[in-house]
Amino acid sequence: MKVLLTGSTGYIGRRLKQKLLEDENIELRLLVRNKKSISSDIKNNIEIIEGDTFNKESLKEALKDIEVAYYLIHSLSNDNYKDLDKISAQNFLDVADECGVKKIIYLGGLGVKDENTSEHLLSRIETGEILSSNKNVQTIWFRAGVIIGSGSASFEIIRNLTEKLPVMTTPKWVNTMAQPICIKDVLSYLQEAIKLETKENIMVDIGSKALSYKEMMIGTANALGLKRIIIPLPFMSINISSYWLNLFTPVPFSVAKALIEGLKSEVTIQNDNAKKYFANIIPISYEDSVKNAIKEIEQNQVISRWNDTTNGVWEKNSSNEISQALYIDRKEIDISNLDKNKVYQSFTSIGGENGWFAFDFLWEIRGFIDKMIGGVGLKRGRRSQCDLRISDCLDFWRVVDLKENERLLLYAQMKLPGEAWLEFKIKDNKLIQSAYFYPKGVFGRLYWYSLVPLHYFIFKNMIKSIIKKASTI
């Protein structure tokens, strides 16, 4: 069976891709915006079409001869995401019909349309309605609420709040009911849907036992072996709650606000189609879901994270923009007496729990400032403390190029009056460490010059620390 997977570099898509590749009865094809986001070992064993759902020509190429297509696309990172989601879904459906696709499998969110429905959830519902509007193409529309798994936004928020705050003062939304579901169960439903032989459009609500968010936090504390006190307050607004999440969790303010707005209304199952059509799947309990997620984190087995989406980074020509950078801070050091592989291992271990080798407290301050002005801060950390891949988030950077034993290029995603990159490169028995900055206006130039004294100490000590670590590996 020929299957197309969209969103294969996102949180759900990366994990589903791994599952589908293990199925010998499936010939998998990917539609991606940039082939660089796919690891080299997969590129050699799979067909990849470069394009997006706003380009009908690339869609036609991607959907040609396809029997089943997964639609795992969302434009939340864009300000006008509601309009973009409608256009994307309609394009996908139109071209799928034209190409003779038999089935579309879509994952949206639990919820109903009413005056309390958040913009985010409303967009997911409208996407499902569009995809289900053509009788020629069957759509199986799964709807999930809180997805619990290592790296999921919901789990990251609940875990961080539970771990960091022994006593939590929370808004009244903690009493809202939801039906969480383990990421493993979500993947099982998505994978089993390929085999479903019914012809009509089906909406399938999935989830485990209904819990309030307060009960989820207490359940998380139990799984972590912690005792927590939760005190709901009636006067905390959406904005205050969003800043609270922004401060204590890895999610930036924009994502926190979208999630908080969705907590005004319950997200519970509205039909029994999961039991009717997928009786063999029995969702595991919330606490077991949490324990599974924690185990993956502890064993560095996190396949994907909520921030895997690249937010337009791939549209940038980093090589071209670096060459035009107005300001460069470059340090070089001889490594002729060292194993290049160990030097590479050293600089690719940077960030997250491993720190930044020099003046970590200054990086923490910069991360805190970034959080306060709505940026991503340092709390995103690393997906894995011992592994790195292109498109990974690394604190407030993103990996845009990675060449084994040769190069690591990071693109800055903190709030800046300009654009910045940090590069580590092995060339001619030298380690070359370069910071690039392209300022926006006068303030951008002032920003760079104000940091020159700090850069002198930070970057000088950083390259020395990289070498020191390489000599001990």
RODO-2510 file (C-alpha; in nm, 4 decimals, decimal comma):
residues 473
     n   res          X          Y          Z
     1     m     0,0000     0,0000     0,0000
     2     k     0,1315     0,3432    -0,0936
     3     v     0,1013     0,5882     0,1951
     4     l     0,1829     0,9590     0,2160
     5     l     0,2822     1,1119     0,5490
     6     t     0,2721     1,4890     0,5966
     7     g     0,4037     1,6582     0,9098
     8     s     0,6750     1,3939     0,9377
     9     t     0,9135     1,6308     1,1179
    10     g     0,6573     1,7260     1,3854
    11     y     0,5913     1,5707     1,7243
    12     i     0,3380     1,3090     1,6106
    13     g     0,4773     1,2716     1,2589
    14     r     0,8296     1,1709     1,3600
    15     r     0,6998     0,8901     1,5786
    16     l     0,4403     0,7732     1,3289
    17     k     0,7025     0,7717     1,0544
    18     q     0,9120     0,5277     1,2562
    19     k     0,6108     0,2999     1,3057
    20     l     0,5138     0,3036     0,9374
    21     l     0,8694     0,2314     0,8253
    22     e     0,8601    -0,0879     1,0304
    23     d     0,5551    -0,2126     0,8334
    24     e     0,6700    -0,4198     0,5355
    25     n     0,3282    -0,3854     0,3705
    26     i     0,3595    -0,0076     0,3403
    27     e     0,5466     0,1888     0,0765
    28     l     0,5940     0,5226     0,2516
    29     r     0,6363     0,8635     0,0913
    30     l     0,7000     1,1917     0,2754
    31     l     0,6025     1,5479     0,1895
    32     v     0,8448     1,7890     0,3597
    33     r     0,9325     2,1548     0,3188
    34     n     1,3040     2,0836     0,3284
    35     k     1,4820     1,7514     0,2766
    36     k     1,7538     1,8562     0,5201
    37     s     1,5107     1,7926     0,8028
    38     i     1,5156     1,4181     0,7245
    39     s     1,8054     1,2146     0,8613
    40     s     2,0415     1,0632     0,6057
    41     d     1,9693     0,7016     0,7021
    42     i     1,5995     0,7503     0,6185
    43     k     1,6652     0,9467     0,2984
    44     n     1,8266     0,6428     0,1412
    45     n     1,5255     0,4165     0,2053
    46     i     1,2248     0,6345     0,1361
    47     e     1,0728     0,8580    -0,1293
    48     i     1,0728     1,2244    -0,0308
    49     i     0,8860     1,5045    -0,2077
    50     e     0,9935     1,8586    -0,1269
    51     g     0,7069     2,1081    -0,1112
    52     d     0,4059     2,2066     0,0988
    53     t     0,0266     2,2130     0,0954
    54     f     0,0187     2,5671    -0,0435
    55     n     0,1868     2,4508    -0,3635
    56     k    -0,0574     2,2381    -0,5637
    57     e     0,2089     2,1157    -0,8053
    58     s     0,4182     1,9637    -0,5261
    59     l     0,0960     1,8257    -0,3751
    60     k     0,0108     1,6519    -0,7021
    61     e     0,3550     1,4959    -0,7112
    62     a     0,3244     1,3866    -0,3482
    63     l    -0,0284     1,2409    -0,3807
    64     k     0,0184     1,0656    -0,7150
    65     d    -0,0721     0,6933    -0,6853
    66     i    -0,1253     0,7291    -0,3092
    67     e    -0,3984     0,5180    -0,1445
    68     v    -0,3860     0,6573     0,2115
    69     a    -0,2648     1,0028     0,3160
    70     y    -0,1951     1,1260     0,6694
    71     y    -0,2724     1,4913     0,7319
    72     l    -0,0692     1,6057     1,0356
    73     i    -0,0299     1,9740     0,9528
    74     h    -0,0981     2,2811     1,1647
    75     s     0,0116     2,6445     1,1163
    76     l    -0,0051     2,7551     1,4829
    77     s     0,3314     2,9331     1,4597
    78     n     0,1845     3,1882     1,2150
    79     d    -0,0325     3,4810     1,3273
    80     n    -0,2978     3,4073     1,0639
    81     y    -0,2928     3,0319     1,1238
    82     k    -0,6726     2,9940     1,1040
    83     d    -0,6835     3,1175     0,7441
    84     l    -0,3729     2,9214     0,6486
    85     d    -0,5148     2,6005     0,7977
    86     k    -0,8327     2,6340     0,5891
    87     i    -0,6401     2,6931     0,2665
    88     s    -0,4009     2,4070     0,3411
    89     a    -0,6790     2,1573     0,4181
    90     q    -0,8851     2,2533     0,1120
    91     n    -0,5822     2,2275    -0,1179
    92     f    -0,4954     1,8881     0,0238
    93     l    -0,8498     1,7554    -0,0150
    94     d    -0,8902     1,8889    -0,3706
    95     v    -0,5655     1,7385    -0,4930
    96     a    -0,6302     1,4110    -0,3064
    97     d    -0,9638     1,3809    -0,4888
    98     e    -0,7983     1,4614    -0,8217
    99     c    -0,5293     1,1975    -0,7625
   100     g    -0,7737     0,9251    -0,6586
   101     v    -0,6666     0,8989    -0,2940
   102     k    -0,9003     0,6608    -0,1107
   103     k    -0,8510     0,7692     0,2497
   104     i    -0,7257     1,0675     0,4528
   105     i    -0,6348     1,0143     0,8184
   106     y    -0,6365     1,3329     1,0248
   107     l    -0,5571     1,4039     1,3905
   108     g    -0,7358     1,7010     1,5469
   109     g    -0,8442     1,8072     1,8947
   110     l    -1,1337     1,7128     2,1200
   111     g    -1,3990     1,9779     2,1735
   112     v    -1,7245     2,1250     2,0521
   113     k    -1,8093     2,4523     1,8810
   114     d    -1,9546     2,7061     2,1251
   115     e    -1,8869     3,0570     2,2561
   116     n    -1,6004     2,9260     2,4758
   117     t    -1,4156     2,7404     2,1993
   118     s    -1,0612     2,8741     2,1630
   119     e    -0,9306     2,9984     1,8289
   120     h    -0,6769     2,7167     1,8291
   121     l    -0,9341     2,4413     1,8825
   122     l    -1,1803     2,6041     1,6434
   123     s    -0,9150     2,5903     1,3721
   124     r    -0,8578     2,2183     1,4331
   125     i    -1,2328     2,1530     1,4125
   126     e    -1,2702     2,3540     1,0905
   127     t    -0,9776     2,1650     0,9376
   128     g    -1,1509     1,8353     1,0131
   129     e    -1,4773     1,9611     0,8644
   130     i    -1,3042     2,0623     0,5425
   131     l    -1,1220     1,7301     0,5082
   132     s    -1,4511     1,5445     0,5662
   133     s    -1,6479     1,7430     0,3072
   134     n    -1,5762     1,5348    -0,0045
   135     k    -1,7699     1,2110    -0,0533
   136     n    -1,5108     1,0795    -0,2997
   137     v    -1,2381     1,0646    -0,0341
   138     q    -1,2993     0,8943     0,2987
   139     t    -1,1691     1,0853     0,6013
   140     i    -1,1036     0,9223     0,9374
   141     w    -1,0899     1,2145     1,1773
   142     f    -0,9306     1,1321     1,5127
   143     r    -0,9790     1,3793     1,7948
   144     a    -0,7481     1,3745     2,0973
   145     g    -0,7228     1,6026     2,3978
   146     v    -0,4161     1,6091     2,6229
   147     i    -0,1462     1,3900     2,4685
   148     i     0,0951     1,2518     2,7282
   149     g     0,4388     1,1488     2,6076
   150     s     0,8009     1,2496     2,6396
   151     g     0,8392     1,5813     2,4614
   152     s     0,4684     1,6630     2,4212
   153     a     0,3704     2,0220     2,5040
   154     s     0,1027     1,9120     2,7529
   155     f     0,3361     1,6771     2,9366
   156     e     0,6243     1,9298     2,9390
   157     i     0,3966     2,1900     3,0986
   158     i     0,2465     1,9592     3,3621
   159     r     0,5823     1,7987     3,4473
   160     n     0,7707     2,1281     3,4794
   161     l     0,5047     2,2862     3,6993
   162     t     0,4854     1,9761     3,9182
   163     e     0,8625     1,9377     3,9560
   164     k     0,9416     2,3047     4,0225
   165     l     0,6528     2,4198     4,2438
   166     p     0,5870     2,2369     4,5742
   167     v     0,2920     2,4710     4,6294
   168     m     0,0995     2,5846     4,3210
   169     t    -0,1459     2,8710     4,3071
   170     t    -0,3431     2,8029     3,9924
   171     p    -0,6328     2,9578     3,7997
   172     k    -0,9776     2,8000     3,8084
   173     w    -0,9121     2,6143     3,4813
   174     v    -0,7357     2,3408     3,6808
   175     n    -1,0850     2,2058     3,7539
   176     t    -1,1684     2,1723     3,3818
   177     m    -1,2185     1,8114     3,2753
   178     a    -1,0202     1,6486     2,9953
   179     q    -0,9450     1,2985     2,8731
   180     p    -0,5676     1,2515     2,8396
   181     i    -0,4184     0,9849     2,6160
   182     c    -0,0761     0,8260     2,5912
   183     i     0,1223     0,9029     2,2751
   184     k     0,1662     0,5279     2,2185
   185     d    -0,2123     0,4843     2,2035
   186     v    -0,2463     0,7779     1,9613
   187     l     0,0043     0,6121     1,7296
   188     s    -0,1795     0,2792     1,7548
   189     y    -0,5062     0,4409     1,6461
   190     l    -0,3396     0,6229     1,3568
   191     q    -0,1652     0,3087     1,2379
   192     e    -0,4711     0,0826     1,2711
   193     a    -0,6839     0,3299     1,0719
   194     i    -0,5064     0,2226     0,7529
   195     k    -0,6673    -0,1216     0,7823
   196     l    -1,0198     0,0034     0,8585
   197     e    -1,2447    -0,1207     0,5783
   198     t    -1,5481     0,1083     0,6226
   199     k    -1,6139     0,3587     0,3427
   200     e    -1,7932     0,6431     0,5215
   201     n    -1,6346     0,9431     0,6943
   202     i    -1,5829     0,8743     1,0643
   203     m    -1,5050     1,0998     1,3614
   204     v    -1,3253     0,9008     1,6311
   205     d    -1,2789     1,0576     1,9761
   206     i    -0,9939     0,8978     2,1709
   207     g    -0,8811     0,9219     2,5320
   208     s    -0,8524     0,7443     2,8661
   209     k    -1,0380     0,8195     3,1909
   210     a    -1,1659     1,1780     3,2301
   211     l    -0,9590     1,3830     3,4778
   212     s    -0,9357     1,7459     3,5808
   213     y    -0,6037     1,9223     3,5205
   214     k    -0,5623     1,9330     3,8973
   215     e    -0,5953     1,5543     3,9096
   216     m    -0,3399     1,5258     3,6284
   217     m    -0,0897     1,7361     3,8244
   218     i    -0,1440     1,5239     4,1343
   219     g    -0,1111     1,2084     3,9218
   220     t     0,2149     1,3408     3,7775
   221     a     0,3431     1,4147     4,1275
   222     n     0,2569     1,0588     4,2324
   223     a     0,4420     0,9159     3,9320
   224     l     0,7437     1,1309     4,0217
   225     g     0,7257     1,0380     4,3905
   226     l     0,6481     1,3961     4,4946
   227     k     0,3893     1,5598     4,7195
   228     r     0,2303     1,8792     4,5858
   229     i    -0,0267     2,1280     4,7169
   230     i    -0,2526     2,2972     4,4605
   231     i    -0,4514     2,6102     4,5510
   232     p    -0,6887     2,7318     4,2765
   233     l    -0,7434     3,1103     4,2579
   234     p    -1,0509     3,2541     4,0827
   235     f    -0,8897     3,5801     3,9654
   236     m    -0,5989     3,4629     3,7475
   237     s    -0,6607     3,5785     3,3889
   238     i    -0,5541     3,4053     3,0678
   239     n    -0,2648     3,6491     3,0241
   240     i    -0,1396     3,6025     3,3809
   241     s    -0,1661     3,2239     3,3468
   242     s     0,0203     3,2409     3,0142
   243     y     0,3053     3,4423     3,1681
   244     w     0,3141     3,1923     3,4536
   245     l     0,3557     2,9010     3,2139
   246     n     0,6056     3,1014     3,0086
   247     l     0,8185     3,1540     3,3195
   248     f     0,8147     2,8029     3,4652
   249     t     0,7861     2,5784     3,1581
   250     p     0,9695     2,5437     2,8225
   251     v     0,6812     2,6804     2,6139
   252     p     0,7003     3,0450     2,4934
   253     f     0,4237     3,2941     2,5732
   254     s     0,2476     3,2603     2,2347
   255     v     0,2149     2,8818     2,2683
   256     a     0,1211     2,9068     2,6374
   257     k    -0,1570     3,1536     2,5596
   258     a    -0,3020     2,9359     2,2821
   259     l    -0,3040     2,6360     2,5161
   260     i    -0,4518     2,8281     2,8108
   261     e    -0,7344     2,9654     2,5965
   262     g    -0,8231     2,6068     2,5107
   263     l    -0,8580     2,5191     2,8790
   264     k    -1,1729     2,7276     2,9201
   265     s    -1,3865     2,4439     2,7876
   266     e    -1,3889     2,0706     2,8573
   267     v    -1,2262     1,8390     2,6051
   268     t    -1,4048     1,5107     2,6555
   269     i    -1,5098     1,2269     2,4270
   270     q    -1,8377     1,2876     2,2382
   271     n    -1,8768     0,9462     2,0694
   272     d    -1,7942     0,5791     2,1224
   273     n    -1,6400     0,5170     1,7804
   274     a    -1,3015     0,4293     1,9318
   275     k    -1,4573     0,1247     2,0995
   276     k    -1,6768     0,0497     1,7990
   277     y    -1,4050     0,0514     1,5318
   278     f    -1,0865    -0,0073     1,7347
   279     a    -1,1971    -0,2404     2,0133
   280     n    -0,8510    -0,4001     2,0287
   281     i    -0,6934    -0,0742     2,1545
   282     i    -0,7401    -0,0176     2,5282
   283     p    -0,5878     0,3186     2,6362
   284     i    -0,3461     0,2939     2,9289
   285     s    -0,3963     0,4966     3,2470
   286     y    -0,2725     0,8516     3,2962
   287     e    -0,0117     0,7634     3,5593
   288     d     0,1270     0,4813     3,3443
   289     s     0,1491     0,7271     3,0529
   290     v     0,3507     0,9629     3,2730
   291     k     0,5817     0,6834     3,3895
   292     n     0,6453     0,5779     3,0274
   293     a     0,7303     0,9368     2,9326
   294     i     0,9684     0,9793     3,2264
   295     k     1,1406     0,6505     3,1416
   296     e     1,2039     0,7660     2,7826
   297     i     1,3529     1,0936     2,9094
   298     e     1,5790     0,9205     3,1611
   299     q     1,7032     0,6767     2,8965
   300     n     1,7553     0,9509     2,6325
   301     q     1,4998     0,7825     2,4068
   302     v     1,2951     1,0918     2,3181
   303     i     1,2122     1,0582     1,9471
   304     s     1,0364     1,3916     1,9041
   305     r     0,9341     1,7053     2,0920
   306     w     0,6536     1,9589     2,0664
   307     n     0,8965     2,2205     1,9301
   308     d     1,0218     2,0069     1,6406
   309     t     0,8351     2,2326     1,3952
   310     t     1,0879     2,4723     1,2440
   311     n     0,8793     2,7927     1,2258
   312     g     1,0211     2,9010     0,8923
   313     v     1,3868     2,8366     0,9723
   314     w     1,4268     2,6167     0,6649
   315     e     1,3186     2,8999     0,4371
   316     k     1,6334     3,0873     0,5371
   317     n     1,9495     3,0456     0,3351
   318     s     2,1864     3,0376     0,6316
   319     s     2,5004     3,0054     0,4201
   320     n     2,4078     3,3122     0,2179
   321     e     2,2970     3,5167     0,5193
   322     i     2,6076     3,4291     0,7209
   323     s     2,8266     3,5547     0,4364
   324     q     2,6454     3,8884     0,4608
   325     a     2,6674     3,9180     0,8408
   326     l     2,7962     4,2583     0,9448
   327     y     2,9522     4,1397     1,2691
   328     i     3,1574     3,8272     1,3279
   329     d     3,3312     3,7091     1,6432
   330     r     3,5716     3,4308     1,5484
   331     k     3,8027     3,2188     1,7624
   332     e     4,0435     2,9493     1,6396
   333     i     4,2447     2,6857     1,8216
   334     d     4,4840     2,4130     1,7036
   335     i     4,3540     2,0559     1,7414
   336     s     4,6269     1,8665     1,5548
   337     n     4,7047     1,6669     1,8700
   338     l     4,3409     1,5680     1,9265
   339     d     4,1020     1,3163     1,7745
   340     k     3,8666     1,5187     1,5501
   341     n     3,5774     1,2892     1,6363
   342     k     3,6210     1,3708     2,0060
   343     v     3,6296     1,7436     1,9316
   344     y     3,3078     1,7023     1,7321
   345     q     3,1491     1,5060     2,0184
   346     s     3,2492     1,7829     2,2558
   347     f     3,0954     2,0788     2,0738
   348     t     2,7814     1,8861     1,9750
   349     s     2,7157     1,8127     2,3447
   350     i     2,6679     2,1812     2,4180
   351     g     2,3512     2,3186     2,5780
   352     g     2,0673     2,1685     2,7807
   353     e     2,1733     1,9982     3,1026
   354     n     2,5317     1,9921     2,9715
   355     g     2,5552     2,3722     2,9867
   356     w     2,7504     2,6098     2,7671
   357     f     3,1037     2,5308     2,8932
   358     a     3,1703     2,8877     3,0117
   359     f     2,9813     3,1478     3,2151
   360     d     2,6614     2,9428     3,2350
   361     f     2,5103     3,2019     3,4696
   362     l     2,5294     3,4635     3,1918
   363     w     2,3498     3,2292     2,9528
   364     e     2,0858     3,1755     3,2233
   365     i     2,0392     3,5513     3,2611
   366     r     2,0046     3,5932     2,8842
   367     g     1,7536     3,3084     2,8779
   368     f     1,5530     3,4645     3,1622
   369     i     1,5441     3,8017     2,9841
   370     d     1,4289     3,6265     2,6663
   371     k     1,1469     3,4553     2,8557
   372     m     1,0377     3,7852     3,0089
   373     i     0,9945     3,9448     2,6669
   374     g     0,8033     3,6495     2,5219
   375     g     1,0912     3,4480     2,3785
   376     v     1,1696     3,0779     2,4091
   377     g     1,4422     3,1080     2,6743
   378     l     1,6780     2,8279     2,7753
   379     k     1,4148     2,5949     2,9190
   380     r     1,3613     2,4056     2,5917
   381     g     1,6935     2,2330     2,6586
   382     r     1,7846     1,9415     2,4324
   383     r     1,5794     1,6503     2,3032
   384     s     1,8654     1,4203     2,4063
   385     q     2,1756     1,4954     2,6105
   386     c     2,3866     1,2613     2,3965
   387     d     2,2435     1,2967     2,0462
   388     l     2,1817     1,5846     1,8058
   389     r     2,0142     1,6087     1,4674
   390     i     1,9239     1,8764     1,2145
   391     s     1,6088     2,0702     1,3201
   392     d     1,6595     1,9932     1,6917
   393     c     1,5976     2,2747     1,9380
   394     l     1,8972     2,3480     2,1570
   395     d     1,7908     2,5925     2,4288
   396     f     1,7159     2,9156     2,2384
   397     w     1,8944     2,7936     1,9252
   398     r     1,7936     2,5544     1,6485
   399     v     2,0271     2,3171     1,4629
   400     v     2,0235     2,4148     1,0933
   401     d     2,3312     2,2246     0,9754
   402     l     2,5184     1,9260     1,1123
   403     k     2,8022     1,7419     0,9397
   404     e     2,9704     1,4622     1,1285
   405     n     3,3246     1,5436     1,2450
   406     e     3,3042     1,8737     1,0603
   407     r     3,0358     2,1289     1,1482
   408     l     2,7523     2,2396     1,3769
   409     l     2,5530     2,5501     1,2815
   410     l     2,2956     2,6984     1,5197
   411     y     2,0367     2,9640     1,4359
   412     a     1,9259     3,1948     1,7189
   413     q     1,5561     3,1857     1,8093
   414     m     1,5745     3,4220     2,1054
   415     k     1,4278     3,7731     2,0774
   416     l     1,6911     3,9809     1,8959
   417     p     1,7192     4,3123     1,7078
   418     g     1,8572     4,1139     1,4160
   419     e     1,9556     3,7575     1,3256
   420     a     2,2351     3,5489     1,4746
   421     w     2,4156     3,2205     1,4175
   422     l     2,6740     3,0250     1,6148
   423     e     2,9048     2,7933     1,4229
   424     f     3,1578     2,5290     1,5263
   425     k     3,3748     2,4021     1,2418
   426     i     3,6717     2,1660     1,2115
   427     k     3,9032     2,2660     0,9271
   428     d     4,2757     2,2194     0,8569
   429     n     4,3503     2,0821     1,2057
   430     k     4,1764     2,3768     1,3652
   431     l     3,8526     2,4257     1,5552
   432     i     3,6917     2,7468     1,4337
   433     q     3,4191     2,8967     1,6504
   434     s     3,2237     3,1843     1,4931
   435     a     2,9343     3,4028     1,6086
   436     y     2,7559     3,5863     1,3259
   437     f     2,5149     3,8767     1,3623
   438     y     2,3070     4,0665     1,1092
   439     p     2,1590     4,3717     1,2884
   440     k     1,8256     4,5403     1,2247
   441     g     1,8612     4,9162     1,2414
   442     v     2,0556     5,1271     1,4893
   443     f     1,9348     4,9304     1,7919
   444     g     2,0746     4,6104     1,6424
   445     r     2,4171     4,7691     1,6104
   446     l     2,4036     4,9059     1,9641
   447     y     2,3014     4,5604     2,0865
   448     w     2,6074     4,3977     1,9289
   449     y     2,8574     4,6549     2,0561
   450     s     2,7121     4,6435     2,4069
   451     l     2,7851     4,2687     2,4190
   452     v     3,1376     4,2809     2,2746
   453     p     3,3057     4,2812     2,6214
   454     l     3,0972     3,9827     2,7345
   455     h     3,1561     3,7995     2,4067
   456     y     3,5311     3,8325     2,4571
   457     f     3,5225     3,6326     2,7794
   458     i     3,2349     3,3965     2,6925
   459     f     3,3546     3,2825     2,3505
   460     k     3,7232     3,2718     2,4468
   461     n     3,6501     3,0438     2,7407
   462     m     3,3959     2,8417     2,5439
   463     i     3,6392     2,7224     2,2783
   464     k     3,8999     2,6393     2,5447
   465     s     3,6432     2,4401     2,7405
   466     i     3,5402     2,2485     2,4272
   467     i     3,9004     2,1410     2,3759
   468     k     3,9412     2,0557     2,7434
   469     k     3,6334     1,8320     2,7314
   470     a     3,7501     1,6694     2,4054
   471     s     4,0775     1,5708     2,5716
   472     t     3,8891     1,3822     2,8440
   473     i     3,6433     1,1901     2,6228
***
